[in-house]
Amino acid sequence: MISSVYRHLKLLINLKEVHGFEVSIIFTDKNFSMKIKPVFILLAPILLFSFKGDSFKKEQLKFATVRTAYNEKWAVVKEKLSKSGVDTTNFEIFIRVFKQDAKLEVWAKSKNIAQYRLVENYTICESSGELGPKRKQGDGQVPEGFYHVSGFNPASAFYLSLGVSYPNESDLIKCGGAKANPGGDIMIHGNCVTIGCMPLTDDKIKEVYVMAVEARNHGQQTIPIHIFPTELTAQGMAKLKSLTSDTTKLHFWNNLQTGYDYFETNKLLPKISVVKNGDYKVE
């Protein structure tokens, strides 16, 4: 019975990464059944562990994919961190994504240093949708905005995955609330396939995942993820304006630019809040 439940729960984890399924597990006195049906609902982040100290890493290392990632990539990751001047025994990370450039950056800093330093650029190997925010289930869009890692999935159907905290407060206001069906289950993952996510090759997700596990294990409760349409320099903004006359998108990108500029200038993370109309306030 227990092994059967485990197999079905493992299937549940994988199905939750394929958008648009509802899974119901029904227990009776002697057995249980499972119903699967396609729906359009916002699914919860997957496997958000909340362990203290080394126990988080220990739990992650119970999975073969994570052990493989550490065996193959921990030495590589430590060298990259060291070259960036980051203490490999106690650090925090920040992830930044540029959709048009198909680029995912990992920044890091030692706990006793305020400013972040660039550790590595990774290529996003597949994409879907167009420039602009995600606003509804099934639109194929990669979100844009200010997020954080919402979960770690060492048993991912896409090798390894980090959940992205979409939809956030801003998204819910801008799309008209949860009843408007904004979608969900956005991830940074391996396997180089996507509908609205940010996939890397399996080789590269190992590095990003290991850095995220180490940062979380050292006590970083919130790992920020900032997702932009492109680098929001004056040149980048001019290019975006040449691509569309959509005033809603242009207003949104101007709003995102305040957060982009703050980090570019200070190499510090801005304090982000959301005002009544869903715009971000950057401090």
C-alpha positions in Angstrom: 0.0 0.0 0.0 2.7 2.5 1.0 4.8 1.8 -2.1 1.7 2.2 -4.3 0.9 5.5 -2.7 4.5 6.7 -3.2 4.4 5.8 -6.9 1.1 7.7 -7.3 2.4 10.7 -5.4 5.5 10.8 -7.6 3.2 10.8 -10.6 1.3 13.7 -8.9 4.5 15.7 -8.6 5.3 15.2 -12.3 1.7 16.0 -13.4 1.8 19.3 -11.4 4.6 20.4 -13.6 2.6 19.7 -16.8 0.1 22.6 -16.7 -3.6 22.1 -16.4 -4.2 18.9 -14.5 -6.2 18.3 -11.4 -5.3 15.1 -9.4 -7.6 13.7 -6.7 -6.4 10.9 -4.4 -9.3 9.0 -2.8 -8.7 6.7 0.2 -11.1 3.9 1.3 -10.7 1.3 4.0 -8.9 -1.2 1.6 -7.4 0.9 -1.2 -7.4 4.1 -2.9 -8.1 5.5 -6.4 -6.8 8.5 -8.3 -8.7 10.6 -10.7 -7.0 12.9 -13.2 -8.8 15.5 -15.2 -7.6 18.5 -17.2 -8.6 21.8 -15.6 -7.4 25.4 -15.6 -6.5 26.2 -12.0 -3.6 27.8 -10.1 -1.5 25.0 -8.7 0.6 25.4 -5.6 4.4 25.6 -5.7 6.1 22.2 -5.6 8.1 20.8 -2.8 8.8 23.9 -0.8 11.0 22.6 2.0 11.4 24.4 5.3 14.3 22.9 7.1 16.9 24.7 9.2 20.7 24.4 9.1 22.2 21.6 7.2 19.0 19.6 7.2 17.7 21.3 4.1 20.7 20.2 2.1 20.6 16.7 3.6 17.0 16.3 2.6 17.8 17.4 -1.0 20.7 15.0 -1.2 18.3 12.1 -0.6 17.4 12.5 -4.3 19.7 10.9 -6.9 19.4 14.0 -9.2 20.7 16.3 -6.5 23.5 13.9 -5.6 24.6 13.8 -9.2 24.4 17.6 -9.5 26.7 18.0 -6.4 29.1 15.3 -7.6 29.5 16.9 -11.0 29.1 20.6 -10.3 29.9 21.6 -6.7 33.6 21.9 -7.5 32.7 23.9 -10.6 30.3 26.2 -8.7 32.8 26.8 -5.9 35.5 27.8 -8.4 33.0 30.3 -10.1 32.0 31.7 -6.7 35.6 32.1 -5.6 36.6 33.9 -8.8 33.8 36.3 -8.2 35.1 37.0 -4.7 32.3 35.2 -2.9 32.7 33.2 0.3 31.7 29.6 -0.7 30.8 28.7 2.8 28.2 31.4 3.4 26.6 33.2 0.5 23.3 34.5 -0.9 22.2 34.5 -4.6 20.0 36.5 -6.9 18.6 35.4 -10.3 18.0 37.8 -13.1 16.4 36.8 -16.4 16.3 38.7 -19.8 13.7 37.1 -22.1 14.7 38.6 -25.4 18.3 37.9 -24.8 17.6 34.3 -23.7 19.8 34.9 -20.7 19.7 33.9 -17.0 22.2 35.5 -14.7 23.2 34.3 -11.3 24.6 36.9 -8.9 25.9 36.2 -5.4 27.4 37.9 -2.4 29.1 36.8 0.8 26.8 37.3 3.8 29.1 40.0 5.3 29.2 42.0 2.0 26.3 44.1 0.8 26.8 44.2 -3.0 26.2 41.3 -5.4 28.7 40.1 -7.9 27.9 38.4 -11.2 28.8 34.7 -11.0 27.6 33.3 -14.4 25.4 33.9 -17.4 23.4 30.9 -18.6 21.5 30.5 -21.9 17.8 29.9 -21.8 17.6 27.2 -24.4 13.9 27.4 -25.4 11.2 30.0 -25.1 7.5 30.6 -25.7 5.2 33.6 -25.9 6.2 37.2 -26.7 7.6 40.2 -24.9 5.3 41.3 -22.2 3.9 40.0 -18.9 1.9 36.9 -18.3 -1.8 37.7 -17.6 -3.8 34.4 -18.0 -3.7 30.7 -17.9 -2.6 29.1 -21.2 -1.2 32.2 -22.9 2.2 30.6 -23.2 3.8 33.7 -21.7 6.9 33.9 -19.5 6.1 36.3 -16.6 7.9 39.6 -16.2 8.3 41.2 -12.8 9.8 40.7 -9.4 9.6 37.3 -7.9 11.4 34.7 -5.7 12.1 31.0 -5.6 8.9 29.4 -4.3 10.0 25.8 -4.3 12.7 23.2 -4.9 11.8 20.1 -6.9 14.5 17.4 -6.9 12.1 14.9 -8.4 11.1 17.1 -11.3 9.9 15.7 -14.6 12.3 18.3 -16.1 15.4 17.0 -14.2 15.5 19.7 -11.5 13.4 22.7 -11.1 13.0 25.9 -9.0 9.5 27.3 -8.7 8.9 31.0 -9.5 6.4 32.9 -7.3 4.1 33.8 -10.1 1.4 35.2 -9.8 2.5 37.8 -7.3 0.4 40.6 -5.9 1.0 42.9 -8.9 0.1 40.1 -11.3 -3.2 39.4 -9.5 -4.2 43.1 -9.5 -3.2 43.6 -13.2 -5.1 40.5 -14.4 -8.2 41.2 -12.4 -7.7 38.9 -9.4 -7.4 35.1 -8.9 -10.8 34.5 -10.4 -9.4 35.8 -13.7 -7.3 32.7 -13.9 -3.8 34.1 -14.2 -2.2 30.6 -14.5 0.8 29.4 -12.5 3.5 26.6 -12.2 6.2 28.8 -13.7 9.7 27.3 -13.2 13.3 27.4 -14.0 14.1 23.8 -15.0 16.1 21.5 -17.1 15.2 19.4 -20.1 15.2 22.3 -22.6 11.4 22.3 -23.2 8.9 24.9 -22.2 5.5 26.5 -22.3 6.0 29.7 -20.3 8.9 28.5 -18.2 12.7 29.3 -18.3 14.5 26.1 -19.3 18.2 25.4 -19.2 20.1 22.3 -20.3 20.3 19.6 -17.7 24.0 20.3 -17.4 23.4 24.0 -16.5 20.3 23.5 -14.2 22.6 21.4 -12.0 24.8 24.4 -11.3 21.9 26.8 -10.7 20.1 24.3 -8.5 23.3 23.6 -6.4 23.8 27.3 -5.8 20.2 27.7 -4.8 20.4 24.8 -2.4 23.6 26.1 -0.8 22.2 29.6 -0.4 19.0 28.2 1.2 21.0 25.9 3.4 23.1 28.9 4.6 19.8 30.6 5.7 18.7 32.6 2.7 14.9 32.3 3.1 14.1 34.4 0.0 16.0 34.0 -3.3 14.9 36.8 -5.6 14.1 36.3 -9.3 13.8 39.4 -11.5 12.4 38.8 -15.0 12.7 41.5 -17.6 11.8 41.6 -21.3 15.4 42.7 -22.1 18.1 44.8 -20.5 16.2 48.0 -19.6 18.9 50.4 -20.5 18.0 53.6 -22.4 18.9 51.6 -25.6 16.9 48.6 -24.5 13.8 50.8 -23.7 14.1 52.5 -27.1 14.1 49.2 -28.8 11.0 48.0 -26.9 9.2 51.2 -27.9 10.0 50.6 -31.5 8.4 47.1 -31.3 5.0 48.2 -29.9 2.7 51.1 -29.5 0.8 49.3 -26.7 0.7 51.9 -23.9 -0.2 49.3 -21.3 3.0 47.4 -22.0 5.1 50.5 -22.3 3.9 51.7 -18.9 4.6 48.3 -17.4 8.1 48.3 -18.8 8.8 51.8 -17.6 7.7 50.6 -14.1 10.0 47.6 -14.3 12.9 49.8 -15.3 13.0 51.5 -11.9 13.9 48.2 -10.3 16.4 47.3 -13.1 18.1 50.7 -12.7 18.3 50.4 -8.9 20.2 47.2 -9.1 22.4 48.3 -12.0 23.5 51.4 -10.1 23.9 49.9 -6.6 24.4 46.2 -7.1 22.0 46.0 -4.1 18.5 44.5 -4.2 15.7 47.1 -4.2 12.9 46.9 -1.7 9.8 46.1 -3.8 6.2 46.8 -2.8 3.0 47.0 -4.8 0.6 50.0 -4.9 -3.2 49.9 -5.4 -3.2 49.8 -9.2 -0.7 46.9 -9.3 2.4 49.0 -10.1 5.6 48.2 -8.4 7.1 50.7 -5.9 10.9 50.6 -5.8 12.9 51.9 -2.8 
